[in-house]
Amino acid sequence: MSHEQFRAAWPSLVRAWAELRTSEPAEAARLLDEALRAGVAALDLPPSTEEPDPDTALDCAVAVVEASRRFDTDGYLAANRRFQELRSGRTSPERHFCADGWLLLRNPRRDFDLWWYWNEHLDATATDVNPFLHHLLAGRQAGLATVPARRDPLPDPPTAGPSTRRVCLFAAYDVDGVVDDYVVAYLRELSRHADVFYLVDGVMSEAELAKLAGVTKGAWAVRHGRYDFGSYALLAEELVGWDVIDEYDELLFANDSCYLLRPLDDVFATMDARPADWWGLQATKRDYEPAKGHLEPIPLAEAKRLHTTAEQWNPYYRLHVSSYFLIFRRRVVADPGFRRRLGSVTEQAQKISVILKYEIGIGDYLVGAGYDFETFIDALYPYHPLYTADFFELLGQGFPLMKRNFVGENPRRAADLVHWKERVLEHVPGAPVDMLERNLLRVAPDDGLQRSFAIRTREDGTVDLHEPLSAAEFRREDLRTPKFEHWWAFPVCAYDHTFASNERALFEEVRDDPSIKKIILTRSRKVDVDGENVVIVPLESPEGQYHLLRAGQVFVKHGPRINVPWPLAPTLHNFVNLWHGIPLKRFGVAGVDVSETSWRIMMRNNGGSRAIVTSSRMDRLAMSAAFFPASYRDMWPTGLPRNDFVLREESRLPEDLRASVERLREEVAGRRLVMMLPTFKEAQADAYYRFSADEVARLAAWAERNNAVLGIREHMADKAHTYSTMLAPLDPIDLSSRRYPDLEVLYRVADALISDYSSCLVDFMLTGRPVMSFAYDYERYANAERGLFYDLDKVLPGPVCRTFDELAGALDRVFVDRTPAEVEEYEWKRRIFFDHVDDRAGARVVERVKEWYAD
């Protein structure tokens, strides 16, 4: 029974079983017994036109697995005790497997390799058929194998030589959309040994890709979200093609997660001489680690014997060759199973699934098919040596690469990485460590880097891991630590980690006030500001905890529980919620269909704020509803501090904001900037507007006629960057928070704004410039929300466009001077949202806070 046939038959079985289980449980059991004996196809059930309820389908799956008596309950439980719900007995092994375990590739028994069966007998790109259910109800009756018939290594594994021709598929990703210097250097070295084809997962300008001219045979930018194997697959299947790859003797996979420290000549000379069908730089077995008594490396030949008794329950523990640098020779490249597995690479919800399915899965398939492998480091080191202090021993053996996140995140907590440059140069005197450091400082999480560098060896030889207090320890310390009213803490945004918006504007109001100790608590992004009595420390660090425990005032953007990960008591600290905009829709407690869990979270979060900043009397009413149980009197209609940055004369802006304004003006290059700032939509196929090719062409013609350029700032939750991808032919300006963290900079430069329901529509009204709402799904959205707080047509001083034609018409008129009546209407509508149109909102908040302790 094929994947699609089973996919069609399963709902019929669920429906028939569900109809019987309550009224006739014995008949329901007999139905499953017959399905297990003869197969679901033999039941001849009427087709079901509806998808079964997920809970009912899960109950049926569990019933099938239990009735089969082919699930190893004790073995599964023993192999998966890391899951708390299994340890506690809250769920049975059968239910855990049917709900989550199969998606995590946890095998149901020793003699059932779930991912292999999935690839061999089903559609490996789909997650709508549980392979074990297919086996029980169709595959077993058809005699389908459940594990690969492992073969001995094939005879006469090949070597390579001076005439060997290689093709390299290189996978890249850069958070800023640039081709970094270290990537160019790495590719230049690779190009001495292979023809290189480069693919970056993301949007990248032609100017950046042009840096690779003469270094690569082809370079593309495609946003696909499938990690490195997604790039390898896309290059092999479409951009380069197997027909081109077949012209070469070897296929190389490489990616930009590594820094090149030395030339690759010794690596290729060594490995060319070793007989193997495929090879990499080093092997890993995750459960071969010091915690389990494995302290020393063992020869690779001995490690290979471990693979013959591969971990049967969890493929994560299987011996595999790391995928950042892999070479495949002709027999492997021509293998249909290898090509099929690479062609089945799809987007995964978690990175671990990429590792399990493709890095481990493909290697496991090759070993099982008899293709022998070798590694440059001819030994298996405990855990993963590129993430431990063993890395520096590998450097002494000629290892050519260093993983960026070894230093940037230090996942295995190696000591003394603060001296990584010196330690690398001891083994590789010519390594370009300064170039690598520039990239590290640009892209590595700043808090992770500081945490990495803080792990030091003490004088007595022990290691200081520099760990923060646990939640319980922190709670006890909070009760006995003195608080200082003049210590003001500013945690950065919990979502994009920027120090911007209201919290930055309030900081600027007091930055030179020596009577206030300003504590900026950072996350992944580096914050570089100065002033009198300013401290900048990572939020999740002992230093961050020390300062938080003593801070009398804590200024948050979303709420105490969201912005501060530690259990600070709201009765001991004053939380001031500065918020981040003026809502146009119902949210918080005032939202629709709030779940009981969400309600409890919001009660704790909202009730922890002593004050919540609002923009106007109207806004005060809306925020009172959204932030219950905070009361109306807890709402401060001071105006939002961020508005100061919109209205203040440019010479009085902070230096970095002035520089951003100038940089954006240079990008705009004398054109008119129209910003597109969409709000986040749920991950539905039709949630975002789909611009057609004709509509994109019309936008391009409009921009040319009006000397205009589109700038796009996606919502931070839209990881797919939907509009940036669709409108890429317009070459829009990237206004993301990565490049322009301060929205106020954009407001100062932009000539007009397009949004849907975002509060940016209101914020931008401060400028007096045109706003347009592209409410293409207005009716559906309004119905889903059971009405917006405001009717957009009545409160926005610009058109509310429900179709693209209406938007195009609005854009044609956007730069036409307004009539006196339109000016008056704009001013009237602006007064709904703003009691203050000045640059003193921050000063008013400071005055209110100081009143708490002035006496």
Buried (B, 14 or more C-beta within 10 A) or exposed (E): BEBEEBBEBBBBBBBBBBEBBEEEEEEBBEBBEEBBEEBBBEBEBEEBEEEBEEEBBBBBBBBBBBBBEBBBBEBBBEBBEEBEBBEEEEBBBBBBBBBBBBBBBBBBBBEBBBBBBBBBBBBBEEBEBBBBBBBBBBBBBEEBBBBBEEEEBEEEBBEBEEEBEBBBBBBBBBEBBBBBBBBBBBBBBBBEBBBBBBBBBBBBBEEBBEBBEEBBBBBBBBBBBBBBBBBBBBBBBEBBEBEBBEEBBBBBBBBBBBBBBBEBEEBBEBBBEBBBBBBBBBBBBBBBBEEEEBEEBBEBEEBBEBBEEBBBBBBBBBBBBBBBBBBBBBBBBEBEBBBEBBEBBBEBEEEEBBBBBBBBBBBBBBBBBBBBBBBBBBBBBBBBBBBBBBBBBBBEEBBBBBBBBBBBBBBBBBBBBBEBBEBBEEBBEEBBBEBBBBBBEEBBBBBBBBBBBBBBEEEEEEEEEBEBBEEEEBBEBBEEBEBEBBBBBBBBBBBBBBBBBBBBBBBBBBBEBEEBBBBBBBBBBBBEBEBEBBBBBBBBBBBBBBBBBBBBBBBBBBBBBBBBBBEBEBEEBBBBBBBBBBBBBBBBBBBEEBEEEEEEBBEEBBBBBBBBBBBBEBBBBBBBBBBBEBEEEBBBBBBBBBBBBBBBEEEEBBEBBBEBBEBBBEBBEEBBBBBBBBBBBEEEEEBBBEBEEEBBEBBBEBBEEBEBBBBBBBBBEBEEBBBBBBBBEBEBBBBBBBBBBBBBBBBBBBBBBBBBBBBBBBBBBBBEBBBBBBBBBBEEBBEEBEEBBBEBEEBBBBBBBBEBEBBBEBBEEBBEEBEEEEEEEBEEBBEBBBBBBEBBBBBBBBEBBBEBEEE
